[in-house]
Amino acid sequence: MNSLNPEMLVLGGELAATGEPFVSAVRESIERFAQPGIARELRIELGALDGRSELIGAAALALSVAAPGS
């Protein structure tokens, strides 16, 4: 958070399946440990890909290698 200062953080995986309690815990940790002001503008969302994110990412990578510049 301190180095990249992203606009959005997307949470996924098994822990994200717990929903809002996980988002709240992540936000609290960021507010506690990040430099002041970082968490104020940060959007934290739960991923919508469920358990398919690794598969979709691998397919996207394979397509980008197979068809560079597309």
PyMOL Python script that loads the backbone (N, CA, C, O; Angstrom):
from pymol import cmd

cmd.read_pdbstr("""\
ATOM      1  N   MET A   1       0.812  -1.182   0.000  1.00  0.00           N
ATOM      2  CA  MET A   1       0.000   0.000   0.000  1.00  0.00           C
ATOM      3  C   MET A   1       0.864   1.257   0.000  1.00  0.00           C
ATOM      4  O   MET A   1       0.614   2.192  -0.761  1.00  0.00           O
ATOM      5  N   ASN A   2       1.862   1.271   0.843  1.00  0.00           N
ATOM      6  CA  ASN A   2       2.694   2.469   0.955  1.00  0.00           C
ATOM      7  C   ASN A   2       3.466   2.751  -0.329  1.00  0.00           C
ATOM      8  O   ASN A   2       3.622   3.910  -0.714  1.00  0.00           O
ATOM      9  N   SER A   3       3.942   1.720  -0.986  1.00  0.00           N
ATOM     10  CA  SER A   3       4.760   1.918  -2.183  1.00  0.00           C
ATOM     11  C   SER A   3       3.932   2.199  -3.429  1.00  0.00           C
ATOM     12  O   SER A   3       4.267   3.086  -4.214  1.00  0.00           O
ATOM     13  N   LEU A   4       2.856   1.448  -3.609  1.00  0.00           N
ATOM     14  CA  LEU A   4       2.081   1.541  -4.838  1.00  0.00           C
ATOM     15  C   LEU A   4       0.912   2.523  -4.757  1.00  0.00           C
ATOM     16  O   LEU A   4       0.520   3.103  -5.770  1.00  0.00           O
ATOM     17  N   ASN A   5       0.358   2.709  -3.570  1.00  0.00           N
ATOM     18  CA  ASN A   5      -0.794   3.583  -3.363  1.00  0.00           C
ATOM     19  C   ASN A   5      -1.893   3.318  -4.403  1.00  0.00           C
ATOM     20  O   ASN A   5      -2.260   4.220  -5.157  1.00  0.00           O
ATOM     21  N   PRO A   6      -2.417   2.088  -4.446  1.00  0.00           N
ATOM     22  CA  PRO A   6      -3.424   1.758  -5.453  1.00  0.00           C
ATOM     23  C   PRO A   6      -4.762   2.435  -5.165  1.00  0.00           C
ATOM     24  O   PRO A   6      -5.034   2.852  -4.039  1.00  0.00           O
ATOM     25  N   GLU A   7      -5.589   2.537  -6.200  1.00  0.00           N
ATOM     26  CA  GLU A   7      -6.935   3.084  -6.032  1.00  0.00           C
ATOM     27  C   GLU A   7      -7.896   2.015  -5.535  1.00  0.00           C
ATOM     28  O   GLU A   7      -8.869   2.315  -4.843  1.00  0.00           O
ATOM     29  N   MET A   8      -7.612   0.742  -5.898  1.00  0.00           N
ATOM     30  CA  MET A   8      -8.512  -0.337  -5.529  1.00  0.00           C
ATOM     31  C   MET A   8      -7.716  -1.581  -5.161  1.00  0.00           C
ATOM     32  O   MET A   8      -6.662  -1.856  -5.735  1.00  0.00           O
ATOM     33  N   LEU A   9      -8.236  -2.323  -4.202  1.00  0.00           N
ATOM     34  CA  LEU A   9      -7.679  -3.607  -3.803  1.00  0.00           C
ATOM     35  C   LEU A   9      -8.796  -4.632  -3.972  1.00  0.00           C
ATOM     36  O   LEU A   9      -9.864  -4.491  -3.377  1.00  0.00           O
ATOM     37  N   VAL A  10      -8.555  -5.662  -4.780  1.00  0.00           N
ATOM     38  CA  VAL A  10      -9.547  -6.711  -5.001  1.00  0.00           C
ATOM     39  C   VAL A  10      -9.098  -7.947  -4.240  1.00  0.00           C
ATOM     40  O   VAL A  10      -7.996  -8.450  -4.453  1.00  0.00           O
ATOM     41  N   LEU A  11      -9.948  -8.427  -3.362  1.00  0.00           N
ATOM     42  CA  LEU A  11      -9.638  -9.587  -2.531  1.00  0.00           C
ATOM     43  C   LEU A  11     -10.300 -10.824  -3.112  1.00  0.00           C
ATOM     44  O   LEU A  11     -11.456 -10.782  -3.533  1.00  0.00           O
ATOM     45  N   GLY A  12      -9.566 -11.916  -3.132  1.00  0.00           N
ATOM     46  CA  GLY A  12     -10.116 -13.164  -3.641  1.00  0.00           C
ATOM     47  C   GLY A  12      -9.620 -14.332  -2.826  1.00  0.00           C
ATOM     48  O   GLY A  12      -8.945 -14.159  -1.811  1.00  0.00           O
ATOM     49  N   GLY A  13      -9.956 -15.510  -3.273  1.00  0.00           N
ATOM     50  CA  GLY A  13      -9.514 -16.718  -2.599  1.00  0.00           C
ATOM     51  C   GLY A  13     -10.476 -17.182  -1.524  1.00  0.00           C
ATOM     52  O   GLY A  13     -11.576 -16.651  -1.371  1.00  0.00           O
ATOM     53  N   GLU A  14     -10.038 -18.173  -0.793  1.00  0.00           N
ATOM     54  CA  GLU A  14     -10.901 -18.790   0.216  1.00  0.00           C
ATOM     55  C   GLU A  14     -11.293 -17.827   1.328  1.00  0.00           C
ATOM     56  O   GLU A  14     -12.438 -17.840   1.779  1.00  0.00           O
ATOM     57  N   LEU A  15     -10.366 -16.997   1.774  1.00  0.00           N
ATOM     58  CA  LEU A  15     -10.692 -16.064   2.848  1.00  0.00           C
ATOM     59  C   LEU A  15     -11.715 -15.017   2.408  1.00  0.00           C
ATOM     60  O   LEU A  15     -12.543 -14.579   3.205  1.00  0.00           O
ATOM     61  N   ALA A  16     -11.653 -14.625   1.153  1.00  0.00           N
ATOM     62  CA  ALA A  16     -12.596 -13.627   0.652  1.00  0.00           C
ATOM     63  C   ALA A  16     -14.024 -14.164   0.636  1.00  0.00           C
ATOM     64  O   ALA A  16     -14.982 -13.391   0.628  1.00  0.00           O
ATOM     65  N   ALA A  17     -14.161 -15.476   0.632  1.00  0.00           N
ATOM     66  CA  ALA A  17     -15.490 -16.076   0.654  1.00  0.00           C
ATOM     67  C   ALA A  17     -16.239 -15.753   1.951  1.00  0.00           C
ATOM     68  O   ALA A  17     -17.457 -15.916   2.017  1.00  0.00           O
ATOM     69  N   THR A  18     -15.520 -15.299   2.979  1.00  0.00           N
ATOM     70  CA  THR A  18     -16.184 -14.922   4.229  1.00  0.00           C
ATOM     71  C   THR A  18     -16.916 -13.597   4.103  1.00  0.00           C
ATOM     72  O   THR A  18     -17.754 -13.268   4.943  1.00  0.00           O
ATOM     73  N   GLY A  19     -16.607 -12.833   3.059  1.00  0.00           N
ATOM     74  CA  GLY A  19     -17.361 -11.614   2.776  1.00  0.00           C
ATOM     75  C   GLY A  19     -16.915 -10.394   3.556  1.00  0.00           C
ATOM     76  O   GLY A  19     -15.722 -10.148   3.735  1.00  0.00           O
ATOM     77  N   GLU A  20     -17.886  -9.645   4.011  1.00  0.00           N
ATOM     78  CA  GLU A  20     -17.649  -8.340   4.641  1.00  0.00           C
ATOM     79  C   GLU A  20     -16.748  -8.396   5.876  1.00  0.00           C
ATOM     80  O   GLU A  20     -15.954  -7.474   6.064  1.00  0.00           O
ATOM     81  N   PRO A  21     -16.822  -9.414   6.721  1.00  0.00           N
ATOM     82  CA  PRO A  21     -15.894  -9.440   7.862  1.00  0.00           C
ATOM     83  C   PRO A  21     -14.426  -9.429   7.430  1.00  0.00           C
ATOM     84  O   PRO A  21     -13.589  -8.809   8.086  1.00  0.00           O
ATOM     85  N   PHE A  22     -14.117 -10.112   6.332  1.00  0.00           N
ATOM     86  CA  PHE A  22     -12.745 -10.129   5.821  1.00  0.00           C
ATOM     87  C   PHE A  22     -12.352  -8.764   5.279  1.00  0.00           C
ATOM     88  O   PHE A  22     -11.245  -8.287   5.528  1.00  0.00           O
ATOM     89  N   VAL A  23     -13.263  -8.134   4.535  1.00  0.00           N
ATOM     90  CA  VAL A  23     -12.998  -6.797   3.999  1.00  0.00           C
ATOM     91  C   VAL A  23     -12.748  -5.813   5.143  1.00  0.00           C
ATOM     92  O   VAL A  23     -11.823  -5.004   5.071  1.00  0.00           O
ATOM     93  N   SER A  24     -13.551  -5.876   6.177  1.00  0.00           N
ATOM     94  CA  SER A  24     -13.382  -4.983   7.330  1.00  0.00           C
ATOM     95  C   SER A  24     -12.044  -5.200   8.015  1.00  0.00           C
ATOM     96  O   SER A  24     -11.379  -4.241   8.405  1.00  0.00           O
ATOM     97  N   ALA A  25     -11.645  -6.467   8.164  1.00  0.00           N
ATOM     98  CA  ALA A  25     -10.371  -6.767   8.814  1.00  0.00           C
ATOM     99  C   ALA A  25      -9.195  -6.258   7.984  1.00  0.00           C
ATOM    100  O   ALA A  25      -8.227  -5.731   8.532  1.00  0.00           O
ATOM    101  N   VAL A  26      -9.278  -6.415   6.673  1.00  0.00           N
ATOM    102  CA  VAL A  26      -8.213  -5.920   5.801  1.00  0.00           C
ATOM    103  C   VAL A  26      -8.136  -4.402   5.885  1.00  0.00           C
ATOM    104  O   VAL A  26      -7.050  -3.837   6.005  1.00  0.00           O
ATOM    105  N   ARG A  27      -9.295  -3.739   5.822  1.00  0.00           N
ATOM    106  CA  ARG A  27      -9.317  -2.278   5.912  1.00  0.00           C
ATOM    107  C   ARG A  27      -8.713  -1.796   7.244  1.00  0.00           C
ATOM    108  O   ARG A  27      -7.927  -0.849   7.256  1.00  0.00           O
ATOM    109  N   GLU A  28      -9.071  -2.433   8.342  1.00  0.00           N
ATOM    110  CA  GLU A  28      -8.525  -2.058   9.648  1.00  0.00           C
ATOM    111  C   GLU A  28      -7.008  -2.218   9.673  1.00  0.00           C
ATOM    112  O   GLU A  28      -6.303  -1.365  10.211  1.00  0.00           O
ATOM    113  N   SER A  29      -6.502  -3.307   9.093  1.00  0.00           N
ATOM    114  CA  SER A  29      -5.051  -3.521   9.060  1.00  0.00           C
ATOM    115  C   SER A  29      -4.350  -2.454   8.229  1.00  0.00           C
ATOM    116  O   SER A  29      -3.291  -1.955   8.609  1.00  0.00           O
ATOM    117  N   ILE A  30      -4.943  -2.112   7.105  1.00  0.00           N
ATOM    118  CA  ILE A  30      -4.347  -1.081   6.255  1.00  0.00           C
ATOM    119  C   ILE A  30      -4.353   0.262   6.980  1.00  0.00           C
ATOM    120  O   ILE A  30      -3.356   0.984   6.963  1.00  0.00           O
ATOM    121  N   GLU A  31      -5.466   0.595   7.610  1.00  0.00           N
ATOM    122  CA  GLU A  31      -5.545   1.857   8.351  1.00  0.00           C
ATOM    123  C   GLU A  31      -4.522   1.904   9.480  1.00  0.00           C
ATOM    124  O   GLU A  31      -3.981   2.963   9.800  1.00  0.00           O
ATOM    125  N   ARG A  32      -4.268   0.757  10.072  1.00  0.00           N
ATOM    126  CA  ARG A  32      -3.339   0.704  11.204  1.00  0.00           C
ATOM    127  C   ARG A  32      -1.877   0.781  10.762  1.00  0.00           C
ATOM    128  O   ARG A  32      -1.072   1.458  11.401  1.00  0.00           O
ATOM    129  N   PHE A  33      -1.530   0.086   9.666  1.00  0.00           N
ATOM    130  CA  PHE A  33      -0.125  -0.061   9.314  1.00  0.00           C
ATOM    131  C   PHE A  33       0.343   0.776   8.125  1.00  0.00           C
ATOM    132  O   PHE A  33       1.546   0.984   7.965  1.00  0.00           O
ATOM    133  N   ALA A  34      -0.561   1.253   7.301  1.00  0.00           N
ATOM    134  CA  ALA A  34      -0.155   2.052   6.134  1.00  0.00           C
ATOM    135  C   ALA A  34       0.105   3.494   6.570  1.00  0.00           C
ATOM    136  O   ALA A  34      -0.319   3.927   7.641  1.00  0.00           O
ATOM    137  N   GLN A  35       0.803   4.208   5.720  1.00  0.00           N
ATOM    138  CA  GLN A  35       1.059   5.618   6.003  1.00  0.00           C
ATOM    139  C   GLN A  35      -0.277   6.366   6.057  1.00  0.00           C
ATOM    140  O   GLN A  35      -1.229   5.979   5.379  1.00  0.00           O
ATOM    141  N   PRO A  36      -0.350   7.414   6.844  1.00  0.00           N
ATOM    142  CA  PRO A  36      -1.615   8.162   6.978  1.00  0.00           C
ATOM    143  C   PRO A  36      -2.134   8.643   5.622  1.00  0.00           C
ATOM    144  O   PRO A  36      -1.366   9.098   4.774  1.00  0.00           O
ATOM    145  N   GLY A  37      -3.435   8.535   5.439  1.00  0.00           N
ATOM    146  CA  GLY A  37      -4.083   9.011   4.229  1.00  0.00           C
ATOM    147  C   GLY A  37      -4.215   7.982   3.132  1.00  0.00           C
ATOM    148  O   GLY A  37      -5.014   8.168   2.215  1.00  0.00           O
ATOM    149  N   ILE A  38      -3.453   6.895   3.195  1.00  0.00           N
ATOM    150  CA  ILE A  38      -3.491   5.876   2.140  1.00  0.00           C
ATOM    151  C   ILE A  38      -4.864   5.198   2.100  1.00  0.00           C
ATOM    152  O   ILE A  38      -5.455   5.066   1.029  1.00  0.00           O
ATOM    153  N   ALA A  39      -5.363   4.779   3.230  1.00  0.00           N
ATOM    154  CA  ALA A  39      -6.598   3.990   3.276  1.00  0.00           C
ATOM    155  C   ALA A  39      -7.838   4.835   3.005  1.00  0.00           C
ATOM    156  O   ALA A  39      -8.886   4.291   2.657  1.00  0.00           O
ATOM    157  N   ARG A  40      -7.741   6.123   3.155  1.00  0.00           N
ATOM    158  CA  ARG A  40      -8.916   6.980   2.992  1.00  0.00           C
ATOM    159  C   ARG A  40      -9.511   6.868   1.589  1.00  0.00           C
ATOM    160  O   ARG A  40     -10.731   6.815   1.437  1.00  0.00           O
ATOM    161  N   GLU A  41      -8.669   6.833   0.576  1.00  0.00           N
ATOM    162  CA  GLU A  41      -9.121   6.816  -0.811  1.00  0.00           C
ATOM    163  C   GLU A  41      -9.209   5.409  -1.399  1.00  0.00           C
ATOM    164  O   GLU A  41      -9.674   5.247  -2.527  1.00  0.00           O
ATOM    165  N   LEU A  42      -8.777   4.405  -0.669  1.00  0.00           N
ATOM    166  CA  LEU A  42      -8.686   3.045  -1.187  1.00  0.00           C
ATOM    167  C   LEU A  42     -10.051   2.354  -1.214  1.00  0.00           C
ATOM    168  O   LEU A  42     -10.756   2.304  -0.206  1.00  0.00           O
ATOM    169  N   ARG A  43     -10.409   1.824  -2.385  1.00  0.00           N
ATOM    170  CA  ARG A  43     -11.613   0.988  -2.497  1.00  0.00           C
ATOM    171  C   ARG A  43     -11.191  -0.457  -2.299  1.00  0.00           C
ATOM    172  O   ARG A  43     -10.228  -0.915  -2.913  1.00  0.00           O
ATOM    173  N   ILE A  44     -11.902  -1.168  -1.453  1.00  0.00           N
ATOM    174  CA  ILE A  44     -11.636  -2.589  -1.241  1.00  0.00           C
ATOM    175  C   ILE A  44     -12.879  -3.353  -1.674  1.00  0.00           C
ATOM    176  O   ILE A  44     -13.971  -3.135  -1.151  1.00  0.00           O
ATOM    177  N   GLU A  45     -12.698  -4.250  -2.638  1.00  0.00           N
ATOM    178  CA  GLU A  45     -13.807  -5.013  -3.210  1.00  0.00           C
ATOM    179  C   GLU A  45     -13.505  -6.503  -3.129  1.00  0.00           C
ATOM    180  O   GLU A  45     -12.346  -6.912  -3.061  1.00  0.00           O
ATOM    181  N   LEU A  46     -14.551  -7.298  -3.139  1.00  0.00           N
ATOM    182  CA  LEU A  46     -14.400  -8.742  -3.230  1.00  0.00           C
ATOM    183  C   LEU A  46     -14.412  -9.132  -4.701  1.00  0.00           C
ATOM    184  O   LEU A  46     -15.224  -8.625  -5.475  1.00  0.00           O
ATOM    185  N   GLY A  47     -13.514 -10.030  -5.088  1.00  0.00           N
ATOM    186  CA  GLY A  47     -13.442 -10.492  -6.467  1.00  0.00           C
ATOM    187  C   GLY A  47     -14.702 -11.242  -6.862  1.00  0.00           C
ATOM    188  O   GLY A  47     -15.348 -11.873  -6.026  1.00  0.00           O
ATOM    189  N   ALA A  48     -15.044 -11.168  -8.132  1.00  0.00           N
ATOM    190  CA  ALA A  48     -16.256 -11.816  -8.628  1.00  0.00           C
ATOM    191  C   ALA A  48     -15.963 -13.113  -9.374  1.00  0.00           C
ATOM    192  O   ALA A  48     -16.880 -13.726  -9.921  1.00  0.00           O
ATOM    193  N   LEU A  49     -14.709 -13.538  -9.406  1.00  0.00           N
ATOM    194  CA  LEU A  49     -14.351 -14.720 -10.183  1.00  0.00           C
ATOM    195  C   LEU A  49     -14.405 -16.009  -9.383  1.00  0.00           C
ATOM    196  O   LEU A  49     -14.171 -17.085  -9.934  1.00  0.00           O
ATOM    197  N   ASP A  50     -14.700 -15.926  -8.124  1.00  0.00           N
ATOM    198  CA  ASP A  50     -14.745 -17.096  -7.242  1.00  0.00           C
ATOM    199  C   ASP A  50     -13.446 -17.882  -7.349  1.00  0.00           C
ATOM    200  O   ASP A  50     -12.370 -17.293  -7.245  1.00  0.00           O
ATOM    201  N   GLY A  51     -13.514 -19.173  -7.551  1.00  0.00           N
ATOM    202  CA  GLY A  51     -12.325 -20.006  -7.625  1.00  0.00           C
ATOM    203  C   GLY A  51     -11.724 -20.093  -9.010  1.00  0.00           C
ATOM    204  O   GLY A  51     -10.823 -20.899  -9.240  1.00  0.00           O
ATOM    205  N   ARG A  52     -12.204 -19.279  -9.942  1.00  0.00           N
ATOM    206  CA  ARG A  52     -11.735 -19.353 -11.319  1.00  0.00           C
ATOM    207  C   ARG A  52     -10.652 -18.344 -11.647  1.00  0.00           C
ATOM    208  O   ARG A  52     -10.181 -18.321 -12.784  1.00  0.00           O
ATOM    209  N   SER A  53     -10.239 -17.518 -10.720  1.00  0.00           N
ATOM    210  CA  SER A  53      -9.308 -16.435 -11.037  1.00  0.00           C
ATOM    211  C   SER A  53      -7.970 -16.954 -11.567  1.00  0.00           C
ATOM    212  O   SER A  53      -7.411 -16.373 -12.497  1.00  0.00           O
ATOM    213  N   GLU A  54      -7.456 -18.030 -10.992  1.00  0.00           N
ATOM    214  CA  GLU A  54      -6.185 -18.584 -11.463  1.00  0.00           C
ATOM    215  C   GLU A  54      -6.316 -19.098 -12.888  1.00  0.00           C
ATOM    216  O   GLU A  54      -5.428 -18.885 -13.714  1.00  0.00           O
ATOM    217  N   LEU A  55      -7.425 -19.777 -13.178  1.00  0.00           N
ATOM    218  CA  LEU A  55      -7.659 -20.323 -14.509  1.00  0.00           C
ATOM    219  C   LEU A  55      -7.798 -19.203 -15.538  1.00  0.00           C
ATOM    220  O   LEU A  55      -7.217 -19.281 -16.620  1.00  0.00           O
ATOM    221  N   ILE A  56      -8.549 -18.181 -15.215  1.00  0.00           N
ATOM    222  CA  ILE A  56      -8.742 -17.064 -16.144  1.00  0.00           C
ATOM    223  C   ILE A  56      -7.430 -16.321 -16.358  1.00  0.00           C
ATOM    224  O   ILE A  56      -7.119 -15.930 -17.483  1.00  0.00           O
ATOM    225  N   GLY A  57      -6.658 -16.121 -15.294  1.00  0.00           N
ATOM    226  CA  GLY A  57      -5.358 -15.460 -15.426  1.00  0.00           C
ATOM    227  C   GLY A  57      -4.394 -16.266 -16.281  1.00  0.00           C
ATOM    228  O   GLY A  57      -3.677 -15.701 -17.107  1.00  0.00           O
ATOM    229  N   ALA A  58      -4.369 -17.581 -16.093  1.00  0.00           N
ATOM    230  CA  ALA A  58      -3.488 -18.440 -16.892  1.00  0.00           C
ATOM    231  C   ALA A  58      -3.897 -18.417 -18.360  1.00  0.00           C
ATOM    232  O   ALA A  58      -3.043 -18.385 -19.246  1.00  0.00           O
ATOM    233  N   ALA A  59      -5.197 -18.435 -18.615  1.00  0.00           N
ATOM    234  CA  ALA A  59      -5.675 -18.379 -20.002  1.00  0.00           C
ATOM    235  C   ALA A  59      -5.322 -17.040 -20.636  1.00  0.00           C
ATOM    236  O   ALA A  59      -4.910 -16.997 -21.795  1.00  0.00           O
ATOM    237  N   ALA A  60      -5.475 -15.959 -19.902  1.00  0.00           N
ATOM    238  CA  ALA A  60      -5.135 -14.632 -20.430  1.00  0.00           C
ATOM    239  C   ALA A  60      -3.644 -14.543 -20.742  1.00  0.00           C
ATOM    240  O   ALA A  60      -3.254 -13.981 -21.766  1.00  0.00           O
ATOM    241  N   LEU A  61      -2.818 -15.092 -19.871  1.00  0.00           N
ATOM    242  CA  LEU A  61      -1.373 -15.092 -20.117  1.00  0.00           C
ATOM    243  C   LEU A  61      -1.033 -15.919 -21.360  1.00  0.00           C
ATOM    244  O   LEU A  61      -0.236 -15.487 -22.193  1.00  0.00           O
ATOM    245  N   ALA A  62      -1.626 -17.089 -21.484  1.00  0.00           N
ATOM    246  CA  ALA A  62      -1.369 -17.942 -22.641  1.00  0.00           C
ATOM    247  C   ALA A  62      -1.783 -17.244 -23.929  1.00  0.00           C
ATOM    248  O   ALA A  62      -1.066 -17.311 -24.927  1.00  0.00           O
ATOM    249  N   LEU A  63      -2.932 -16.575 -23.918  1.00  0.00           N
ATOM    250  CA  LEU A  63      -3.389 -15.853 -25.105  1.00  0.00           C
ATOM    251  C   LEU A  63      -2.452 -14.696 -25.452  1.00  0.00           C
ATOM    252  O   LEU A  63      -2.184 -14.435 -26.625  1.00  0.00           O
ATOM    253  N   SER A  64      -1.957 -14.004 -24.421  1.00  0.00           N
ATOM    254  CA  SER A  64      -1.069 -12.866 -24.700  1.00  0.00           C
ATOM    255  C   SER A  64       0.265 -13.333 -25.278  1.00  0.00           C
ATOM    256  O   SER A  64       0.876 -12.620 -26.073  1.00  0.00           O
ATOM    257  N   VAL A  65       0.716 -14.505 -24.892  1.00  0.00           N
ATOM    258  CA  VAL A  65       1.969 -15.058 -25.432  1.00  0.00           C
ATOM    259  C   VAL A  65       1.737 -15.610 -26.838  1.00  0.00           C
ATOM    260  O   VAL A  65       2.587 -15.457 -27.715  1.00  0.00           O
ATOM    261  N   ALA A  66       0.597 -16.245 -27.051  1.00  0.00           N
ATOM    262  CA  ALA A  66       0.288 -16.860 -28.346  1.00  0.00           C
ATOM    263  C   ALA A  66      -0.003 -15.812 -29.416  1.00  0.00           C
ATOM    264  O   ALA A  66       0.289 -16.023 -30.594  1.00  0.00           O
ATOM    265  N   ALA A  67      -0.578 -14.684 -29.005  1.00  0.00           N
ATOM    266  CA  ALA A  67      -0.942 -13.639 -29.959  1.00  0.00           C
ATOM    267  C   ALA A  67      -0.434 -12.291 -29.464  1.00  0.00           C
ATOM    268  O   ALA A  67      -1.232 -11.441 -29.070  1.00  0.00           O
ATOM    269  N   PRO A  68       0.896 -12.077 -29.476  1.00  0.00           N
ATOM    270  CA  PRO A  68       1.436 -10.817 -28.979  1.00  0.00           C
ATOM    271  C   PRO A  68       0.910  -9.620 -29.769  1.00  0.00           C
ATOM    272  O   PRO A  68       0.736  -9.681 -30.986  1.00  0.00           O
ATOM    273  N   GLY A  69       0.665  -8.544 -29.047  1.00  0.00           N
ATOM    274  CA  GLY A  69       0.195  -7.315 -29.672  1.00  0.00           C
ATOM    275  C   GLY A  69      -1.304  -7.280 -29.896  1.00  0.00           C
ATOM    276  O   GLY A  69      -1.818  -6.295 -30.425  1.00  0.00           O
ATOM    277  N   SER A  70      -2.019  -8.327 -29.510  1.00  0.00           N
ATOM    278  CA  SER A  70      -3.471  -8.343 -29.729  1.00  0.00           C
ATOM    279  C   SER A  70      -4.198  -7.754 -28.560  1.00  0.00           C
ATOM    280  O   SER A  70      -5.428  -7.685 -28.569  1.00  0.00           O
TER     281      SER A  70
END
""", "prot")
cmd.dss("prot")
cmd.show_as("cartoon", "prot")
cmd.util.cbc("prot")
cmd.orient("prot")
